[in-house]
């Protein structure tokens, strides 16, 4: 009898202890957080994986589902199209954000993708506030989330760039906040809100931007952590005022009354993370059974990559510091809301090319495409063929914009002119191909680069001819040493990790399109797909 009693007691204790350690996750996550890094190639994350802390990005990898073969399937891999593709689940040809900016023939001007003169700034400077999602043609995941809950859900976007915050937040968001270079503060526009909340004003009043820019950017870790990077001082990087080695005295480098330098240091990411945590606290995200949404966009790595290159010590330090920012965010979320209540996806808006001169030193074909010289020669060629005239309106984002009015007045065939321009441009060194966009208006070329052009094509916003550079080639920019904006692996292949809520530890190697993120979120949260979504749910997350 005594032995029987002991066995019963042990069984009851075991059941009680098991019950304490187990839980049934909620039917839906209370908070969805999208962490999107601008300029983070898949291999960059792998390169620094062993050097990362245990509670930051490595925690996402070790406890989440890691998709190792996620890519953008369109041509112009830029920041704005990347954020719009993630949030809408559609290709640029559907959501309309074909590039960061495009030429408008009727207005004869180049416009920013979020430019909206009908709204006013809220906080910050006047020009920095003239932005909204007016050019985004379709709905986002957060829009559908808001609609399905009758606006009971809260949705926000945060990022140094206005386009990052706006396209991630969507049309129906409570607010999108971005950084103002003139005032060094967080701001928005009247599209979303009429005045900044008290907590935002209080955060701005702390002047974190001044504190960061009055400091020195030194290495976060000992030199051995950067052994796989290029030497700290080398001839390949642009640097700040021709200084390209640590430490950087930001107070001396910074221009007077200008906060733009903060974007080009890891402290821009730290400011973003701190502001996001403050937003979660003050807006009470994830505190009830209605799913909320927050997109956090880290842009500093993009600016650093352009100026120093992806293999620089500066980029390595930026990634290690970003890892600390992610650690602080995860710690706060797990402590205040709980891992089982939060669903996180971590990814990048695009990758970046290695510096061409670095590739050349290693005898790998590469180079700089001199777009200004090519444009000058193209104008001379068209003048010789068709007579004197302003045949070319401009060049932007690998696209040639022709003067269609002049071509029509001259009774020339637009298709013929486009084809002549394409045939001329393909003769330049470094040009892999040049295509007239008219060839893609009613054709389906299957997969490959031609398909990626179709995914980027918009009759209202695309140029007349698109230029594809050879792998390793980038456009020459005065202040920067490298770029992205191509269909090649280094620009399109990015990391993608899911973490929290019902996500299990797993590694997935099959190829997935970045349009699949919105479809997956909609399915997990039981809301309609964004109205132009072409992605498919990632079935590995439903096991």
C-alpha positions, 0 to 999 in steps of 0.5 A: 500500500505504501509503495502504491501511494508513493507511485501515485504521488510521483505520477501527480508530481510529474503531471504537475511539473509537465503542465507548468512547462507546457503551454498551448500557444494562442490562436493568433500571435498578439504581435507580428514584428517584421525586422528588415535590414537594408543591405544584408547578403545571405553570405554576410550573415553566414560569414559572421554567424560564429562571431554573433552573440547567443541572444541576438540574430543567432537566437533567431537562427537557433530557435527559429525556421531558417530559409536559406534560399530566399530571393527577390525575383525582379530586376531592380533590387532596391530598397523601396521595391524590396519593402513593398514586395515584402508587405504586399506579397506582389512583384513590382509590376503589380504593386507599382514601386518599380524603383526608388524613383522614376521619371514622369514624362508629363511633369518632366521630372524625376520623383521619389517613390513616396513623394506626395505634395498633398500632405504636410510634415508632422514634426521635423522639417517641411520637405522631409514630411512630403511623403505618403504611400500614394504611389503604392497601388495595392494593399499590404498585409497590415492593411488587410489585418486592419480591415479584418479587425475593423481597425482594432489592430494597431499597425506601425512602421519605423525606419530611417528612410521614409520609404522603408517605414511607409511601404512597410506600414501600408495605407491603413496604418496608425502611423509611420515614423522616419528620421529627419536629417535636418532636425535629427528627430523622428517625424511623420506626415499628415497622411497618418497623423496630425501631431506627434504623440507625447511619447514621440516628442519626449523621445525626440527631446532626449536628443539621442542623435546629438549624443551619438554624433558627438561620440566616436565610432570605435570597434565593438570587438577585438581585432580577431573578430574582423579577421575575415574582413579587408584590412581596416585601412585600404585604397578601395573604400571611400571613407568619410572625408577620405578617412577610412580607418578606425576610430571615427571622430563623428563630431569632427566629420559631421557637417554643421546642423546636419544629422545625415551622418547618423545614417552612415553609422551603426548608431542609426540602427541603434536609434531605430531599435530604441525608438521601436521599443519605446513605440511598443511600450507606449502604444501597448502593442501585443497587450490583448488578443487582437494581433498588432503589427510593427515593421522595424527597418534598419537602414544604416547597413545600406549606407555603410555598404555603399561607402565602405563595401560589404567586406570592410571592417566597418560593415563587420562592425555594423553587423556585430552592433546590429546583433546587439540591437536585435538582442536588446529587442528580443530580450524586451519582447520575450520579457514583456510580451512573451515569445509564445505571443510574438511572431517575428520574421527577419530578412533584408530588402536587398544585398550588395555587390563587392567593390569592383576594385576588390574583385579586380585585385583577385582577377575576377571580372568586374568594373564600373559602368560610366553611365554619364559618359554612356548617356552623352554618347547616346545623345550624340548617336541619336542626334546623328541618326534623327537630327538635333534634338533632346531625344533623351530625357534622362537616366535613372535606376538603370533605365533610359527615359526617352522624349516621347513627345519629340519622337511622336512629333517627328513621326518616328516609331517609338519601338524602333527608337527604343530598339536602336537605343538598346542596340547602341547601349549593349556595345558598352563594356560591362553591359550584359544586355539592354532591352526595350521595355516595349518588348515586355508589354505582352510577353511571357519569357518564363524564368531567368532575367527576362522574367525578372524584367517582366516582374519589374515592368510598369507601363506608367513608371518604367523607362524605355530601355533597361540596362543589365550590367555584367555580374560584378559591375556597378554604376559609378557614383561619386560618393560611393564605391559599390551598389546593388540594383541587379538580378544577380545572386549577391543582390537578390539572395537574402536571409529569411528567418521566422521566430516565436509563436508556433515556429519550430527550429528548422532549416529549409533549403528550397527556393522561396520568393520574397512575395511568400512572406505576406501570404504566409503572414496572412495565412498564419493570422487568418486574414485575407491575402493582400489584394495583389498577392502572388506569393504562396504560404511557406508550408514548413511553418504549418507543421 
